[in-house]
Amino acid sequence: MATAFLDRSVGMGATDANNGSFWRSGHWPTLIAAFLYFDLAFMVWVLLGPLAPEIAKTLHLTAAQKGLMVATPTLAGAFLRVVNGLLVDRIGPKRAGAISQMIVIGGLLSAWLLGVNSFGGTLALGVILGFAGASFAIALPLASRWYAAEHQGKAMGLAGMGNSGTVLAALFAPALAKLFGWNAVLGLACIPLGVVFVLYLVMAKDAPDAPAPKTLVEYLHPLKSGDAWWLMGFYAVTFGGFVGLAASLPIYFTDQFKLSTIVAGYCTGGCVFAGSLVRPLGGALADRIGGVKTLSVVFLVAAAALTGVSVAPTLPMALGCFVVAMLALGTGNGSVFQLVPQRFQAEIGVMTGLVGMAGGVGGFYLASSLGLAKQLAGSFAPGFLIFAGLSLVALTGLTLIKASWRARWTSGARI
C-alpha cells in the first residue's frame, strides 16, 4: 500500500501530472527525496570548511593551503556535475543519485578508518567529497522533470533548498570535532547519509516522460548557444558566492575575529541558513516577476554587501553584511534555475550539470582567492572586493542580454 501511495502519480502523462496548482502537480515524494539527498550531500560537501581550523592546527597548514583545502571539494564537484548531468540523461536521475551516494559514503568511511594525515590527504578527501557537491546535477533534474514550466521556479527552489545542508555542517561539525576529534566526524557523517540513502531508494521515482538519451556530441550541443554561457556565468556568481562563503566563513571568523571554532560555526550557520532559506523564495519570486528582474536586484545587493564586508571593522558589521550577501545570493540561485528550464527544458539534465559546474568553479575561485589574499596581502578584503566587482560585471551582462531573451524564449513563463 505504501508503494502504491508513493507511486500515485507515476504513469500519468506529463500533461496530466502537471495540471493544476503546484501542490497538486508533479510527484511530491520524489521532491522530498531530492531535497533530502541534496541536503545531506551538501552537508558533507562543505564539511572541510567547519573542520578547517582544527585540521590546520593538526597538519600545520598555511593560509593558502587552508583556502585550497576547503576549495578542492568545490572544484571537484564542479566538474563532476557535468559527469552527473550526462549520467542523468543516460541512466536516469534516481540510479545516478544512488551511485553517487554510495561513493561518498564509502569515501568517508575509508577516510575515517585510515585517517587523513597530510595536506595531500585532505585534497584527496576533497575530491571524494566533490561527488556530494555533484548531487546538484542529479537532485534538480529528478525533481524538475515532474513539473510544468510555470512551476519550475518553485520545484527547483524547494529541491535546491538542500543548500541548507551547509548549515548542518557549520552547526554540528565543530562541536563534534571538539568531543571526538575531527577525523571521527568523517565517520559520524555516514550515519545520516545512510538513513537518507534508504529513504531515497524508497521515495524517489524517475519521471515517466524523461527525454531520450542523446549521443555524446549532442550532450555538448547547448554550449553552442550563447544563452548557456550567460546562464553559466550568472550562476558562477550567485552559487559560487554562496558555496565559496559557506566553505570559507569558518576560517574567516576564526582568523579575523579570533572566534572559537564552535562560535565561528554558529556565525557561519546563521549566514548560510539565510541563503538557503530564500532559495525557494527566489524561485517563486522569479516565477512571479521574472528571473531577469530578480537577478538584477540580486547582483546589485550582493556587490554592495561584499564591499561592506571588505571594510567592516567589527564582528556585528561583518556578520550583518554576510547575511545580506547570502540572502541575495540564495535568491539568485533560485532565480537562475527558474530561467534554465525556460530555455533548455529538453536538455535540463546536461544543462543542470553545466550550470552547476560553473557555480562550482565560482565557489572554488572565491574560497581559494580568500586564502591567497590573506597570505599575500594579510587581509581577506581584496578577495571580497574582486568578487563584488564580478557581481557588477554579471549585472551589466544581464542588462545587455535580457531584451533578446524576452523576444526569443517562448515557454510561457515570466522571463
C-alpha positions, 0 to 999 in steps of 0.5 A, a space after each residue: 500500500 505504501 508503494 502504491 501511495 508513493 507511486 500515485 502519480 507515476 504513469 500519468 502523462 506529463 500533461 496530466 501530472 502537471 495540471 493544476 496548482 503546484 501542490 497538486 502537480 508533479 510527484 511530491 515524494 520524489 521532491 522530498 527525496 531530492 531535497 533530502 539527498 541534496 541536503 545531506 550531500 551538501 552537508 558533507 560537501 562543505 564539511 572541510 570548511 567547519 573542520 578547517 581550523 582544527 585540521 590546520 592546527 593538526 597538519 600545520 597548514 598555511 593560509 593558502 593551503 587552508 583556502 585550497 583545502 576547503 576549495 578542492 571539494 568545490 572544484 571537484 564537484 564542479 566538474 563532476 556535475 557535468 559527469 552527473 548531468 550526462 549520467 542523468 540523461 543516460 541512466 536516469 536521475 534516481 540510479 545516478 543519485 544512488 551511485 553517487 551516494 554510495 561513493 561518498 559514503 564509502 569515501 568517508 568511511 575509508 577516510 575515517 578508518 585510515 585517517 587523513 594525515 597530510 595536506 595531500 590527504 585532505 585534497 584527496 578527501 576533497 575530491 571524494 567529497 566533490 561527488 556530494 557537491 555533484 548531487 546538484 546535477 542529479 537532485 534538480 533534474 529528478 525533481 524538475 522533470 515532474 513539473 510544468 514550466 510555470 512551476 519550475 521556479 518553485 520545484 527547483 527552489 524547494 529541491 535546491 533548498 538542500 543548500 541548507 545542508 551547509 548549515 548542518 555542517 557549520 552547526 554540528 561539525 565543530 562541536 563534534 570535532 571538539 568531543 571526538 576529534 575531527 577525523 571521527 566526524 568523517 565517520 559520524 557523517 555516514 550515519 545520516 547519509 545512510 538513513 537518507 540513502 534508504 529513504 531515497 531508494 524508497 521515495 524517489 521515482 524517475 519521471 515517466 516522460 524523461 527525454 531520450 538519451 542523446 549521443 555524446 556530441 549532442 550532450 555538448 550541443 547547448 554550449 553552442 548557444 550563447 544563452 548557456 554561457 550567460 546562464 553559466 556565468 550568472 550562476 558562477 556568481 550567485 552559487 559560487 558566492 554562496 558555496 565559496 562563503 559557506 566553505 570559507 566563513 569558518 576560517 574567516 571568523 576564526 582568523 579575523 575575529 579570533 572566534 572559537 571554532 564552535 562560535 565561528 560555526 554558529 556565525 557561519 550557520 546563521 549566514 548560510 541558513 539565510 541563503 538557503 532559506 530564500 532559495 525557494 523564495 527566489 524561485 517563486 519570486 522569479 516565477 512571479 516577476 521574472 528571473 531577469 528582474 530578480 537577478 538584477 536586484 540580486 547582483 546589485 545587493 550582493 556587490 554592495 554587501 561584499 564591499 561592506 564586508 571588505 571594510 567592516 571593522 567589527 564582528 556585528 558589521 561583518 556578520 550583518 553584511 554576510 547575511 545580506 550577501 547570502 540572502 541575495 545570493 540564495 535568491 539568485 540561485 533560485 532565480 537562475 534555475 527558474 530561467 534554465 528550464 525556460 530555455 533548455 527544458 529538453 536538455 535540463 539534465 546536461 544543462 543542470 550539470 553545466 550550470 552547476 559546474 560553473 557555480 562550482 568553479 565560482 565557489 572554488 575561485 572565491 574560497 581559494 582567492 580568500 586564502 591567497 589574499 590573506 597570505 599575500 596581502 594579510 587581509 581577506 578584503 581584496 578577495 571580497 572586493 574582486 568578487 563584488 566587482 564580478 557581481 557588477 560585471 554579471 549585472 551589466 551582462 544581464 542588462 545587455 542580454 535580457 531584451 533578446 531573451 524576452 523576444 526569443 524564449 517562448 515557454 510561457 513563463 515570466 522571463 
